[in-house]
Amino acid sequence: MNRRKAITRVLLIGAGATAAVGGYKWYSINREPDLDFMDQQTELIAALAETIIPATDTPGAKACQVEKYIQVMVRDCTDRKSQNKFVDGLKDLKAYTSYEYGKEYQHCTAEQQIKVLEHFAGKASSTGLWSKIERRYLGNSFFTTLKQYTVEGFCTSRQGATQALSYLHVPGRYQGCMPMTPGQKAWATS
């Protein structure tokens, strides 16, 4: 066998493998999302949201029923790629906690739950040009979607807006720069 034939075959095998992996990746993010699986994970989503916004002197995410908001937003307002990443992220999280701690996420201690979320946050926190391209064409990561909808759901809930944030039902005139006193809550209306 001569060198040209060998190089040609290696390049063809490499191109074929790259096309196969790319095709699988394209299929995995564009397939029909398993939203029934997500609907069955209400308790898990509530525990995840509660880890992000725990109850203190103000209600936590679980008290505000943020898990219902997350499920509605993922189902109705999220693109298919991000839906698939969210559902796959839930499956990965269940497998990760089962492998690491031998139990489901909801039954882990608070420290274990924080470690699990830090692991998934680390996977989602890549910065730079490549991560921007990936977000644009492959959708948001599981943790990014979870965190975004948890905060939105909490801040727009009745308890979150009235007890955790300062709430003024009918705001007064616009003041571009307003001094805040120490310990003052952020405003729910902007």
C-alpha positions as CSV (number, residue, x, y, z in Angstrom):
1,M,0.0,0.0,0.0
2,N,1.4,3.4,-0.8
3,R,1.3,6.5,1.3
4,R,-1.4,8.3,-0.7
5,K,-3.9,5.5,-0.3
6,A,-3.2,5.2,3.4
7,I,-3.6,9.0,4.0
8,T,-6.8,9.0,1.9
9,R,-8.3,6.1,3.9
10,V,-7.4,7.7,7.2
11,L,-9.0,11.0,6.1
12,L,-12.2,9.2,4.9
13,I,-12.5,7.2,8.2
14,G,-12.0,10.5,10.1
15,A,-14.6,12.3,8.0
16,G,-17.0,9.4,8.4
17,A,-16.6,9.3,12.1
18,T,-17.1,13.1,12.4
19,A,-20.2,13.0,10.3
20,A,-21.6,10.2,12.4
21,V,-21.0,12.0,15.7
22,G,-22.4,15.2,14.2
23,G,-25.5,13.5,12.9
24,Y,-26.1,11.9,16.3
25,K,-25.6,15.2,18.1
26,W,-28.0,16.9,15.6
27,Y,-30.6,14.2,16.1
28,S,-30.2,14.3,19.9
29,I,-31.0,18.0,20.1
30,N,-33.7,18.2,17.5
31,R,-35.7,15.1,18.4
32,E,-39.1,15.3,20.1
33,P,-38.5,16.1,23.8
34,D,-39.6,13.7,26.5
35,L,-41.8,16.2,28.3
36,D,-43.8,13.4,30.0
37,F,-40.6,12.5,31.9
38,M,-40.3,16.1,33.0
39,D,-43.9,16.2,34.3
40,Q,-43.1,13.2,36.5
41,Q,-40.1,15.0,38.1
42,T,-42.1,17.7,39.9
43,E,-40.6,16.8,43.3
44,L,-37.1,16.8,41.8
45,I,-37.5,20.2,40.1
46,A,-39.0,21.6,43.4
47,A,-35.9,20.4,45.3
48,L,-33.6,21.8,42.7
49,A,-35.3,25.2,42.9
50,E,-35.3,25.2,46.7
51,T,-31.6,24.6,46.6
52,I,-31.1,27.7,44.4
53,I,-33.5,29.9,46.4
54,P,-33.9,28.4,49.9
55,A,-36.3,29.5,52.5
56,T,-34.9,31.9,55.1
57,D,-36.8,34.7,56.7
58,T,-38.6,35.0,53.3
59,P,-40.3,32.1,51.5
60,G,-38.2,29.8,49.3
61,A,-38.8,28.6,45.8
62,K,-40.7,25.6,46.9
63,A,-43.2,27.7,48.9
64,C,-43.8,29.8,45.8
65,Q,-44.4,26.7,43.7
66,V,-41.7,27.6,41.3
67,E,-41.6,24.0,40.0
68,K,-44.9,24.5,38.3
69,Y,-43.7,27.7,36.7
70,I,-40.5,25.9,35.4
71,Q,-42.5,23.1,33.9
72,V,-44.9,25.4,32.1
73,M,-42.1,27.6,30.8
74,V,-40.0,24.7,29.6
75,R,-43.1,23.1,28.0
76,D,-44.6,26.2,26.4
77,C,-41.9,28.9,26.0
78,T,-38.6,27.1,25.5
79,D,-37.2,26.1,22.1
80,R,-36.9,22.4,21.3
81,K,-33.1,22.3,21.7
82,S,-33.3,23.8,25.2
83,Q,-36.2,21.5,26.1
84,N,-34.1,18.5,25.1
85,K,-31.1,19.8,27.0
86,F,-33.3,20.4,30.1
87,V,-34.9,16.9,30.0
88,D,-31.5,15.3,29.4
89,G,-30.0,17.3,32.2
90,L,-32.7,16.0,34.6
91,K,-31.8,12.5,33.5
92,D,-28.1,13.2,34.0
93,L,-28.7,14.7,37.4
94,K,-30.7,11.7,38.5
95,A,-28.0,9.3,37.3
96,Y,-25.2,11.4,38.8
97,T,-26.8,11.6,42.3
98,S,-27.7,7.9,42.2
99,Y,-24.1,7.1,41.3
100,E,-22.4,9.5,43.7
101,Y,-24.7,9.2,46.8
102,G,-26.8,6.1,46.1
103,K,-30.1,8.0,46.5
104,E,-32.2,10.5,44.7
105,Y,-31.5,14.3,44.8
106,Q,-34.5,15.1,47.0
107,H,-33.2,12.7,49.7
108,C,-29.6,14.0,49.8
109,T,-28.4,16.4,52.5
110,A,-28.2,20.1,51.8
111,E,-24.4,19.9,51.4
112,Q,-24.7,17.1,48.9
113,Q,-27.4,18.9,47.0
114,I,-25.2,22.0,46.7
115,K,-22.2,19.9,45.5
116,V,-24.4,18.3,42.8
117,L,-25.6,21.7,41.6
118,E,-22.0,23.1,41.7
119,H,-21.0,20.1,39.5
120,F,-23.7,20.9,36.9
121,A,-23.0,24.7,37.2
122,G,-19.4,24.0,36.4
123,K,-20.4,22.1,33.3
124,A,-22.5,25.0,32.1
125,S,-20.2,27.9,33.0
126,S,-17.8,27.7,30.1
127,T,-17.2,31.2,28.7
128,G,-15.8,32.5,25.4
129,L,-16.6,32.4,21.8
130,W,-17.2,28.6,21.6
131,S,-19.8,28.7,24.4
132,K,-21.6,31.5,22.7
133,I,-21.8,29.6,19.5
134,E,-22.9,26.5,21.4
135,R,-25.7,28.3,23.1
136,R,-26.8,29.9,19.9
137,Y,-27.0,26.7,17.9
138,L,-27.4,24.0,20.6
139,G,-29.6,25.8,23.1
140,N,-29.1,26.7,26.7
141,S,-27.7,24.2,29.1
142,F,-29.7,22.4,31.7
143,F,-28.4,24.5,34.6
144,T,-28.8,27.8,32.8
145,T,-32.5,27.1,32.0
146,L,-33.1,25.8,35.6
147,K,-31.5,28.9,37.2
148,Q,-33.2,31.4,34.9
149,Y,-36.7,30.0,35.3
150,T,-36.2,29.6,39.1
151,V,-35.3,33.2,39.6
152,E,-38.1,34.4,37.2
153,G,-40.7,32.2,38.8
154,F,-39.7,33.3,42.3
155,C,-39.6,37.0,41.6
156,T,-42.9,37.0,39.7
157,S,-44.8,34.9,42.4
158,R,-46.9,36.7,44.9
159,Q,-44.8,35.7,47.9
160,G,-41.5,36.5,46.1
161,A,-42.7,39.9,44.9
162,T,-44.3,41.0,48.2
163,Q,-42.2,39.3,50.9
164,A,-38.7,39.0,49.4
165,L,-38.7,42.2,47.3
166,S,-40.1,45.6,48.0
167,Y,-43.4,45.8,46.2
168,L,-45.4,48.9,45.3
169,H,-48.6,48.1,43.5
170,V,-48.9,51.4,41.8
171,P,-45.5,53.0,41.5
172,G,-45.1,56.7,41.7
173,R,-43.2,59.0,39.4
174,Y,-39.9,57.8,37.8
175,Q,-36.7,58.6,39.6
176,G,-33.6,57.6,37.7
177,C,-31.4,57.7,40.8
178,M,-32.9,56.9,44.2
179,P,-30.8,56.4,47.3
180,M,-31.3,53.2,49.2
181,T,-31.0,52.8,52.9
182,P,-28.9,50.0,54.5
183,G,-30.9,46.8,54.6
184,Q,-33.5,48.0,52.1
185,K,-34.9,45.3,49.8
186,A,-34.7,45.5,46.0
187,W,-37.8,46.7,44.2
188,A,-40.1,44.2,42.6
189,T,-41.4,46.8,40.2
190,S,-38.8,48.4,37.9
